[in-house]
Amino acid sequence: MGNLYSITKGQTAILQFTRAMRDRTGNLPPLPGVFPDTTAPIVRNGEDGVRVLTMAR
């Protein structure tokens, strides 16, 4: 079970909102539909404890 959502903000807005210090997403285009089995940006803690914006499925 999952929810459909969209990402309309740019990387800078996502980084500021989540207070992530590293960006490993590359060139992130707007995603009008993020489905349960697609790759989307997430924020997680890195091994050194720093918040990282990265892509995951």
CHARMM-style PDB file with segment names, atoms N, HN, CA, C and O in Angstrom:
ATOM      1  N   MET     1       0.850  -1.166   0.000  1.00  0.00      PROA
ATOM      2  CA  MET     1       0.000   0.000   0.000  1.00  0.00      PROA
ATOM      3  C   MET     1       0.900   1.235   0.000  1.00  0.00      PROA
ATOM      4  O   MET     1       1.868   1.308   0.757  1.00  0.00      PROA
ATOM      5  N   GLY     2       0.576   2.189  -0.843  1.00  0.00      PROA
ATOM      6  HN  GLY     2      -0.210   2.130  -1.458  1.00  0.00      PROA
ATOM      7  CA  GLY     2       1.395   3.383  -0.916  1.00  0.00      PROA
ATOM      8  C   GLY     2       0.560   4.590  -1.299  1.00  0.00      PROA
ATOM      9  O   GLY     2      -0.614   4.464  -1.648  1.00  0.00      PROA
ATOM     10  N   ASN     3       1.160   5.726  -1.231  1.00  0.00      PROA
ATOM     11  HN  ASN     3       2.113   5.828  -0.947  1.00  0.00      PROA
ATOM     12  CA  ASN     3       0.483   6.967  -1.591  1.00  0.00      PROA
ATOM     13  C   ASN     3       1.166   7.575  -2.797  1.00  0.00      PROA
ATOM     14  O   ASN     3       2.390   7.527  -2.918  1.00  0.00      PROA
ATOM     15  N   LEU     4       0.374   8.146  -3.689  1.00  0.00      PROA
ATOM     16  HN  LEU     4      -0.621   8.185  -3.590  1.00  0.00      PROA
ATOM     17  CA  LEU     4       0.908   8.871  -4.821  1.00  0.00      PROA
ATOM     18  C   LEU     4       1.141  10.313  -4.392  1.00  0.00      PROA
ATOM     19  O   LEU     4       0.257  10.935  -3.803  1.00  0.00      PROA
ATOM     20  N   TYR     5       2.326  10.848  -4.684  1.00  0.00      PROA
ATOM     21  HN  TYR     5       3.043  10.343  -5.163  1.00  0.00      PROA
ATOM     22  CA  TYR     5       2.599  12.243  -4.372  1.00  0.00      PROA
ATOM     23  C   TYR     5       3.451  12.831  -5.475  1.00  0.00      PROA
ATOM     24  O   TYR     5       3.959  12.102  -6.327  1.00  0.00      PROA
ATOM     25  N   SER     6       3.611  14.137  -5.467  1.00  0.00      PROA
ATOM     26  HN  SER     6       3.198  14.730  -4.775  1.00  0.00      PROA
ATOM     27  CA  SER     6       4.430  14.807  -6.481  1.00  0.00      PROA
ATOM     28  C   SER     6       5.435  15.719  -5.790  1.00  0.00      PROA
ATOM     29  O   SER     6       5.235  16.155  -4.656  1.00  0.00      PROA
ATOM     30  N   ILE     7       6.521  15.994  -6.510  1.00  0.00      PROA
ATOM     31  HN  ILE     7       6.683  15.640  -7.431  1.00  0.00      PROA
ATOM     32  CA  ILE     7       7.560  16.890  -6.014  1.00  0.00      PROA
ATOM     33  C   ILE     7       7.617  18.066  -6.977  1.00  0.00      PROA
ATOM     34  O   ILE     7       8.029  17.921  -8.128  1.00  0.00      PROA
ATOM     35  N   THR     8       7.203  19.222  -6.500  1.00  0.00      PROA
ATOM     36  HN  THR     8       6.869  19.339  -5.565  1.00  0.00      PROA
ATOM     37  CA  THR     8       7.137  20.407  -7.348  1.00  0.00      PROA
ATOM     38  C   THR     8       8.189  21.446  -6.978  1.00  0.00      PROA
ATOM     39  O   THR     8       8.388  22.407  -7.721  1.00  0.00      PROA
ATOM     40  N   LYS     9       8.850  21.274  -5.868  1.00  0.00      PROA
ATOM     41  HN  LYS     9       8.688  20.493  -5.265  1.00  0.00      PROA
ATOM     42  CA  LYS     9       9.890  22.213  -5.438  1.00  0.00      PROA
ATOM     43  C   LYS     9      11.243  21.756  -5.954  1.00  0.00      PROA
ATOM     44  O   LYS     9      11.435  20.574  -6.235  1.00  0.00      PROA
ATOM     45  N   GLY    10      12.169  22.675  -6.079  1.00  0.00      PROA
ATOM     46  HN  GLY    10      12.013  23.636  -5.851  1.00  0.00      PROA
ATOM     47  CA  GLY    10      13.509  22.351  -6.548  1.00  0.00      PROA
ATOM     48  C   GLY    10      14.397  21.818  -5.437  1.00  0.00      PROA
ATOM     49  O   GLY    10      14.004  21.770  -4.272  1.00  0.00      PROA
ATOM     50  N   GLN    11      15.591  21.423  -5.818  1.00  0.00      PROA
ATOM     51  HN  GLN    11      15.911  21.462  -6.764  1.00  0.00      PROA
ATOM     52  CA  GLN    11      16.541  20.865  -4.861  1.00  0.00      PROA
ATOM     53  C   GLN    11      16.887  21.842  -3.750  1.00  0.00      PROA
ATOM     54  O   GLN    11      17.001  21.443  -2.591  1.00  0.00      PROA
ATOM     55  N   THR    12      17.053  23.097  -4.081  1.00  0.00      PROA
ATOM     56  HN  THR    12      16.961  23.421  -5.023  1.00  0.00      PROA
ATOM     57  CA  THR    12      17.415  24.097  -3.068  1.00  0.00      PROA
ATOM     58  C   THR    12      16.340  24.187  -1.996  1.00  0.00      PROA
ATOM     59  O   THR    12      16.660  24.237  -0.808  1.00  0.00      PROA
ATOM     60  N   ALA    13      15.082  24.207  -2.388  1.00  0.00      PROA
ATOM     61  HN  ALA    13      14.822  24.167  -3.353  1.00  0.00      PROA
ATOM     62  CA  ALA    13      13.981  24.271  -1.420  1.00  0.00      PROA
ATOM     63  C   ALA    13      13.936  23.019  -0.561  1.00  0.00      PROA
ATOM     64  O   ALA    13      13.681  23.104   0.640  1.00  0.00      PROA
ATOM     65  N   ILE    14      14.178  21.861  -1.157  1.00  0.00      PROA
ATOM     66  HN  ILE    14      14.385  21.792  -2.133  1.00  0.00      PROA
ATOM     67  CA  ILE    14      14.172  20.603  -0.394  1.00  0.00      PROA
ATOM     68  C   ILE    14      15.324  20.602   0.605  1.00  0.00      PROA
ATOM     69  O   ILE    14      15.142  20.211   1.758  1.00  0.00      PROA
ATOM     70  N   LEU    15      16.501  21.033   0.176  1.00  0.00      PROA
ATOM     71  HN  LEU    15      16.649  21.351  -0.761  1.00  0.00      PROA
ATOM     72  CA  LEU    15      17.662  21.082   1.075  1.00  0.00      PROA
ATOM     73  C   LEU    15      17.430  22.033   2.241  1.00  0.00      PROA
ATOM     74  O   LEU    15      17.766  21.711   3.380  1.00  0.00      PROA
ATOM     75  N   GLN    16      16.863  23.195   1.966  1.00  0.00      PROA
ATOM     76  HN  GLN    16      16.590  23.457   1.040  1.00  0.00      PROA
ATOM     77  CA  GLN    16      16.592  24.156   3.036  1.00  0.00      PROA
ATOM     78  C   GLN    16      15.540  23.639   4.009  1.00  0.00      PROA
ATOM     79  O   GLN    16      15.694  23.788   5.221  1.00  0.00      PROA
ATOM     80  N   PHE    17      14.479  23.036   3.498  1.00  0.00      PROA
ATOM     81  HN  PHE    17      14.354  22.915   2.514  1.00  0.00      PROA
ATOM     82  CA  PHE    17      13.396  22.546   4.350  1.00  0.00      PROA
ATOM     83  C   PHE    17      13.854  21.397   5.238  1.00  0.00      PROA
ATOM     84  O   PHE    17      13.489  21.337   6.412  1.00  0.00      PROA
ATOM     85  N   THR    18      14.658  20.477   4.682  1.00  0.00      PROA
ATOM     86  HN  THR    18      14.954  20.526   3.728  1.00  0.00      PROA
ATOM     87  CA  THR    18      15.079  19.292   5.438  1.00  0.00      PROA
ATOM     88  C   THR    18      16.376  19.495   6.203  1.00  0.00      PROA
ATOM     89  O   THR    18      16.767  18.648   7.006  1.00  0.00      PROA
ATOM     90  N   ARG    19      17.048  20.626   5.956  1.00  0.00      PROA
ATOM     91  HN  ARG    19      16.730  21.314   5.304  1.00  0.00      PROA
ATOM     92  CA  ARG    19      18.334  20.930   6.571  1.00  0.00      PROA
ATOM     93  C   ARG    19      19.395  19.874   6.240  1.00  0.00      PROA
ATOM     94  O   ARG    19      20.282  19.596   7.047  1.00  0.00      PROA
ATOM     95  N   ALA    20      19.291  19.294   5.046  1.00  0.00      PROA
ATOM     96  HN  ALA    20      18.570  19.520   4.390  1.00  0.00      PROA
ATOM     97  CA  ALA    20      20.304  18.338   4.589  1.00  0.00      PROA
ATOM     98  C   ALA    20      21.565  19.095   4.223  1.00  0.00      PROA
ATOM     99  O   ALA    20      21.494  20.195   3.675  1.00  0.00      PROA
ATOM    100  N   MET    21      22.718  18.517   4.521  1.00  0.00      PROA
ATOM    101  HN  MET    21      22.776  17.623   4.967  1.00  0.00      PROA
ATOM    102  CA  MET    21      23.992  19.179   4.276  1.00  0.00      PROA
ATOM    103  C   MET    21      24.654  18.693   2.986  1.00  0.00      PROA
ATOM    104  O   MET    21      25.503  19.390   2.429  1.00  0.00      PROA
ATOM    105  N   ARG    22      24.279  17.518   2.512  1.00  0.00      PROA
ATOM    106  HN  ARG    22      23.590  16.952   2.965  1.00  0.00      PROA
ATOM    107  CA  ARG    22      24.859  16.976   1.284  1.00  0.00      PROA
ATOM    108  C   ARG    22      23.748  16.648   0.301  1.00  0.00      PROA
ATOM    109  O   ARG    22      22.653  16.236   0.685  1.00  0.00      PROA
ATOM    110  N   ASP    23      24.054  16.840  -0.973  1.00  0.00      PROA
ATOM    111  HN  ASP    23      24.943  17.174  -1.284  1.00  0.00      PROA
ATOM    112  CA  ASP    23      23.092  16.555  -2.039  1.00  0.00      PROA
ATOM    113  C   ASP    23      23.708  15.542  -2.985  1.00  0.00      PROA
ATOM    114  O   ASP    23      24.687  15.837  -3.670  1.00  0.00      PROA
ATOM    115  N   ARG    24      23.141  14.361  -3.021  1.00  0.00      PROA
ATOM    116  HN  ARG    24      22.346  14.121  -2.464  1.00  0.00      PROA
ATOM    117  CA  ARG    24      23.640  13.309  -3.908  1.00  0.00      PROA
ATOM    118  C   ARG    24      22.587  12.912  -4.945  1.00  0.00      PROA
ATOM    119  O   ARG    24      22.606  11.792  -5.455  1.00  0.00      PROA
ATOM    120  N   THR    25      21.677  13.824  -5.251  1.00  0.00      PROA
ATOM    121  HN  THR    25      21.661  14.734  -4.836  1.00  0.00      PROA
ATOM    122  CA  THR    25      20.600  13.502  -6.185  1.00  0.00      PROA
ATOM    123  C   THR    25      20.960  13.789  -7.629  1.00  0.00      PROA
ATOM    124  O   THR    25      20.278  13.302  -8.531  1.00  0.00      PROA
ATOM    125  N   GLY    26      22.002  14.558  -7.881  1.00  0.00      PROA
ATOM    126  HN  GLY    26      22.557  14.953  -7.148  1.00  0.00      PROA
ATOM    127  CA  GLY    26      22.318  14.940  -9.252  1.00  0.00      PROA
ATOM    128  C   GLY    26      21.363  16.027  -9.707  1.00  0.00      PROA
ATOM    129  O   GLY    26      20.957  16.866  -8.903  1.00  0.00      PROA
ATOM    130  N   ASN    27      21.000  16.029 -10.976  1.00  0.00      PROA
ATOM    131  HN  ASN    27      21.330  15.347 -11.629  1.00  0.00      PROA
ATOM    132  CA  ASN    27      20.065  17.010 -11.514  1.00  0.00      PROA
ATOM    133  C   ASN    27      18.649  16.484 -11.302  1.00  0.00      PROA
ATOM    134  O   ASN    27      18.199  15.596 -12.026  1.00  0.00      PROA
ATOM    135  N   LEU    28      17.959  17.022 -10.329  1.00  0.00      PROA
ATOM    136  HN  LEU    28      18.324  17.743  -9.741  1.00  0.00      PROA
ATOM    137  CA  LEU    28      16.633  16.522  -9.949  1.00  0.00      PROA
ATOM    138  C   LEU    28      15.541  17.306 -10.671  1.00  0.00      PROA
ATOM    139  O   LEU    28      15.318  18.477 -10.363  1.00  0.00      PROA
ATOM    140  N   PRO    29      14.856  16.674 -11.629  1.00  0.00      PROA
ATOM    141  CA  PRO    29      13.770  17.371 -12.319  1.00  0.00      PROA
ATOM    142  C   PRO    29      12.505  17.350 -11.459  1.00  0.00      PROA
ATOM    143  O   PRO    29      12.424  16.556 -10.522  1.00  0.00      PROA
ATOM    144  N   PRO    30      11.518  18.196 -11.750  1.00  0.00      PROA
ATOM    145  CA  PRO    30      10.237  18.095 -11.043  1.00  0.00      PROA
ATOM    146  C   PRO    30       9.623  16.716 -11.313  1.00  0.00      PROA
ATOM    147  O   PRO    30       9.672  16.223 -12.439  1.00  0.00      PROA
ATOM    148  N   LEU    31       9.062  16.116 -10.308  1.00  0.00      PROA
ATOM    149  HN  LEU    31       9.022  16.517  -9.393  1.00  0.00      PROA
ATOM    150  CA  LEU    31       8.451  14.795 -10.451  1.00  0.00      PROA
ATOM    151  C   LEU    31       6.945  14.931 -10.218  1.00  0.00      PROA
ATOM    152  O   LEU    31       6.502  14.949  -9.069  1.00  0.00      PROA
ATOM    153  N   PRO    32       6.150  15.028 -11.294  1.00  0.00      PROA
ATOM    154  CA  PRO    32       4.711  15.241 -11.131  1.00  0.00      PROA
ATOM    155  C   PRO    32       3.987  14.042 -10.525  1.00  0.00      PROA
ATOM    156  O   PRO    32       2.897  14.198  -9.974  1.00  0.00      PROA
ATOM    157  N   GLY    33       4.568  12.861 -10.615  1.00  0.00      PROA
ATOM    158  HN  GLY    33       5.454  12.734 -11.062  1.00  0.00      PROA
ATOM    159  CA  GLY    33       3.958  11.674 -10.019  1.00  0.00      PROA
ATOM    160  C   GLY    33       5.026  10.738  -9.508  1.00  0.00      PROA
ATOM    161  O   GLY    33       5.805  10.198 -10.294  1.00  0.00      PROA
ATOM    162  N   VAL    34       5.076  10.537  -8.210  1.00  0.00      PROA
ATOM    163  HN  VAL    34       4.444  10.976  -7.572  1.00  0.00      PROA
ATOM    164  CA  VAL    34       6.020   9.595  -7.612  1.00  0.00      PROA
ATOM    165  C   VAL    34       5.219   8.362  -7.214  1.00  0.00      PROA
ATOM    166  O   VAL    34       4.378   8.410  -6.317  1.00  0.00      PROA
ATOM    167  N   PHE    35       5.495   7.272  -7.891  1.00  0.00      PROA
ATOM    168  HN  PHE    35       6.178   7.233  -8.620  1.00  0.00      PROA
ATOM    169  CA  PHE    35       4.762   6.035  -7.675  1.00  0.00      PROA
ATOM    170  C   PHE    35       5.544   5.117  -6.744  1.00  0.00      PROA
ATOM    171  O   PHE    35       6.751   5.304  -6.587  1.00  0.00      PROA
ATOM    172  N   PRO    36       4.901   4.131  -6.121  1.00  0.00      PROA
ATOM    173  CA  PRO    36       5.571   3.277  -5.132  1.00  0.00      PROA
ATOM    174  C   PRO    36       6.827   2.566  -5.635  1.00  0.00      PROA
ATOM    175  O   PRO    36       7.713   2.273  -4.833  1.00  0.00      PROA
ATOM    176  N   ASP    37       6.932   2.281  -6.927  1.00  0.00      PROA
ATOM    177  HN  ASP    37       6.212   2.519  -7.579  1.00  0.00      PROA
ATOM    178  CA  ASP    37       8.091   1.522  -7.403  1.00  0.00      PROA
ATOM    179  C   ASP    37       9.070   2.375  -8.210  1.00  0.00      PROA
ATOM    180  O   ASP    37       9.841   1.836  -9.002  1.00  0.00      PROA
ATOM    181  N   THR    38       9.052   3.700  -8.022  1.00  0.00      PROA
ATOM    182  HN  THR    38       8.425   4.138  -7.378  1.00  0.00      PROA
ATOM    183  CA  THR    38       9.974   4.564  -8.749  1.00  0.00      PROA
ATOM    184  C   THR    38      11.004   5.179  -7.807  1.00  0.00      PROA
ATOM    185  O   THR    38      10.835   5.159  -6.588  1.00  0.00      PROA
ATOM    186  N   THR    39      12.056   5.718  -8.376  1.00  0.00      PROA
ATOM    187  HN  THR    39      12.194   5.735  -9.366  1.00  0.00      PROA
ATOM    188  CA  THR    39      13.104   6.359  -7.598  1.00  0.00      PROA
ATOM    189  C   THR    39      12.679   7.784  -7.249  1.00  0.00      PROA
ATOM    190  O   THR    39      12.165   8.516  -8.095  1.00  0.00      PROA
ATOM    191  N   ALA    40      12.898   8.164  -5.998  1.00  0.00      PROA
ATOM    192  HN  ALA    40      13.315   7.570  -5.311  1.00  0.00      PROA
ATOM    193  CA  ALA    40      12.518   9.499  -5.527  1.00  0.00      PROA
ATOM    194  C   ALA    40      13.531   9.964  -4.486  1.00  0.00      PROA
ATOM    195  O   ALA    40      14.226   9.138  -3.894  1.00  0.00      PROA
ATOM    196  N   PRO    41      13.625  11.263  -4.257  1.00  0.00      PROA
ATOM    197  CA  PRO    41      14.576  11.773  -3.269  1.00  0.00      PROA
ATOM    198  C   PRO    41      14.117  11.492  -1.835  1.00  0.00      PROA
ATOM    199  O   PRO    41      12.933  11.589  -1.512  1.00  0.00      PROA
ATOM    200  N   ILE    42      15.075  11.145  -0.995  1.00  0.00      PROA
ATOM    201  HN  ILE    42      16.037  11.065  -1.257  1.00  0.00      PROA
ATOM    202  CA  ILE    42      14.833  10.947   0.435  1.00  0.00      PROA
ATOM    203  C   ILE    42      15.942  11.650   1.206  1.00  0.00      PROA
ATOM    204  O   ILE    42      16.991  11.963   0.644  1.00  0.00      PROA
ATOM    205  N   VAL    43      15.715  11.895   2.472  1.00  0.00      PROA
ATOM    206  HN  VAL    43      14.862  11.641   2.928  1.00  0.00      PROA
ATOM    207  CA  VAL    43      16.751  12.442   3.358  1.00  0.00      PROA
ATOM    208  C   VAL    43      17.056  11.377   4.395  1.00  0.00      PROA
ATOM    209  O   VAL    43      16.151  10.837   5.032  1.00  0.00      PROA
ATOM    210  N   ARG    44      18.331  11.081   4.558  1.00  0.00      PROA
ATOM    211  HN  ARG    44      19.066  11.520   4.041  1.00  0.00      PROA
ATOM    212  CA  ARG    44      18.747  10.089   5.552  1.00  0.00      PROA
ATOM    213  C   ARG    44      20.013  10.571   6.225  1.00  0.00      PROA
ATOM    214  O   ARG    44      20.670  11.495   5.746  1.00  0.00      PROA
ATOM    215  N   ASN    45      20.348   9.950   7.324  1.00  0.00      PROA
ATOM    216  HN  ASN    45      19.814   9.199   7.713  1.00  0.00      PROA
ATOM    217  CA  ASN    45      21.595  10.269   8.016  1.00  0.00      PROA
ATOM    218  C   ASN    45      22.716   9.445   7.404  1.00  0.00      PROA
ATOM    219  O   ASN    45      22.587   8.232   7.241  1.00  0.00      PROA
ATOM    220  N   GLY    46      23.819  10.109   7.067  1.00  0.00      PROA
ATOM    221  HN  GLY    46      23.924  11.094   7.200  1.00  0.00      PROA
ATOM    222  CA  GLY    46      24.990   9.418   6.553  1.00  0.00      PROA
ATOM    223  C   GLY    46      25.737   8.726   7.678  1.00  0.00      PROA
ATOM    224  O   GLY    46      25.375   8.849   8.848  1.00  0.00      PROA
ATOM    225  N   GLU    47      26.777   8.001   7.314  1.00  0.00      PROA
ATOM    226  HN  GLU    47      27.071   7.901   6.364  1.00  0.00      PROA
ATOM    227  CA  GLU    47      27.565   7.279   8.318  1.00  0.00      PROA
ATOM    228  C   GLU    47      28.204   8.213   9.331  1.00  0.00      PROA
ATOM    229  O   GLU    47      28.437   7.826  10.476  1.00  0.00      PROA
ATOM    230  N   ASP    48      28.488   9.443   8.915  1.00  0.00      PROA
ATOM    231  HN  ASP    48      28.298   9.757   7.985  1.00  0.00      PROA
ATOM    232  CA  ASP    48      29.093  10.408   9.828  1.00  0.00      PROA
ATOM    233  C   ASP    48      28.049  11.263  10.552  1.00  0.00      PROA
ATOM    234  O   ASP    48      28.408  12.213  11.247  1.00  0.00      PROA
ATOM    235  N   GLY    49      26.765  10.936  10.396  1.00  0.00      PROA
ATOM    236  HN  GLY    49      26.473  10.164   9.831  1.00  0.00      PROA
ATOM    237  CA  GLY    49      25.701  11.643  11.096  1.00  0.00      PROA
ATOM    238  C   GLY    49      25.173  12.870  10.373  1.00  0.00      PROA
ATOM    239  O   GLY    49      24.266  13.534  10.875  1.00  0.00      PROA
ATOM    240  N   VAL    50      25.721  13.184   9.206  1.00  0.00      PROA
ATOM    241  HN  VAL    50      26.458  12.644   8.799  1.00  0.00      PROA
ATOM    242  CA  VAL    50      25.287  14.345   8.428  1.00  0.00      PROA
ATOM    243  C   VAL    50      24.076  13.956   7.587  1.00  0.00      PROA
ATOM    244  O   VAL    50      24.039  12.872   7.005  1.00  0.00      PROA
ATOM    245  N   ARG    51      23.081  14.851   7.526  1.00  0.00      PROA
ATOM    246  HN  ARG    51      23.111  15.731   7.999  1.00  0.00      PROA
ATOM    247  CA  ARG    51      21.878  14.597   6.731  1.00  0.00      PROA
ATOM    248  C   ARG    51      22.203  14.689   5.247  1.00  0.00      PROA
ATOM    249  O   ARG    51      22.837  15.643   4.795  1.00  0.00      PROA
ATOM    250  N   VAL    52      21.756  13.671   4.487  1.00  0.00      PROA
ATOM    251  HN  VAL    52      21.242  12.896   4.854  1.00  0.00      PROA
ATOM    252  CA  VAL    52      22.076  13.549   3.070  1.00  0.00      PROA
ATOM    253  C   VAL    52      20.786  13.442   2.268  1.00  0.00      PROA
ATOM    254  O   VAL    52      19.914  12.636   2.595  1.00  0.00      PROA
ATOM    255  N   LEU    53      20.663  14.250   1.220  1.00  0.00      PROA
ATOM    256  HN  LEU    53      21.371  14.904   0.954  1.00  0.00      PROA
ATOM    257  CA  LEU    53      19.575  14.129   0.263  1.00  0.00      PROA
ATOM    258  C   LEU    53      20.053  13.193  -0.836  1.00  0.00      PROA
ATOM    259  O   LEU    53      21.026  13.493  -1.528  1.00  0.00      PROA
ATOM    260  N   THR    54      19.379  12.069  -1.000  1.00  0.00      PROA
ATOM    261  HN  THR    54      18.589  11.826  -0.438  1.00  0.00      PROA
ATOM    262  CA  THR    54      19.796  11.060  -1.964  1.00  0.00      PROA
ATOM    263  C   THR    54      18.560  10.437  -2.604  1.00  0.00      PROA
ATOM    264  O   THR    54      17.431  10.705  -2.192  1.00  0.00      PROA
ATOM    265  N   MET    55      18.786   9.614  -3.604  1.00  0.00      PROA
ATOM    266  HN  MET    55      19.703   9.397  -3.939  1.00  0.00      PROA
ATOM    267  CA  MET    55      17.674   8.960  -4.295  1.00  0.00      PROA
ATOM    268  C   MET    55      17.534   7.525  -3.785  1.00  0.00      PROA
ATOM    269  O   MET    55      18.528   6.866  -3.480  1.00  0.00      PROA
ATOM    270  N   ALA    56      16.301   7.053  -3.696  1.00  0.00      PROA
ATOM    271  HN  ALA    56      15.493   7.588  -3.944  1.00  0.00      PROA
ATOM    272  CA  ALA    56      16.035   5.676  -3.270  1.00  0.00      PROA
ATOM    273  C   ALA    56      14.744   5.187  -3.913  1.00  0.00      PROA
ATOM    274  O   ALA    56      13.918   5.981  -4.363  1.00  0.00      PROA
ATOM    275  N   ARG    57      14.588   3.903  -3.948  1.00  0.00      PROA
ATOM    276  HN  ARG    57      15.258   3.258  -3.583  1.00  0.00      PROA
ATOM    277  CA  ARG    57      13.371   3.299  -4.478  1.00  0.00      PROA
ATOM    278  C   ARG    57      12.642   2.569  -3.383  1.00  0.00      PROA
ATOM    279  OT1 ARG    57      11.585   1.988  -3.627  1.00  0.00      PROA
TER     280      ARG     57
END
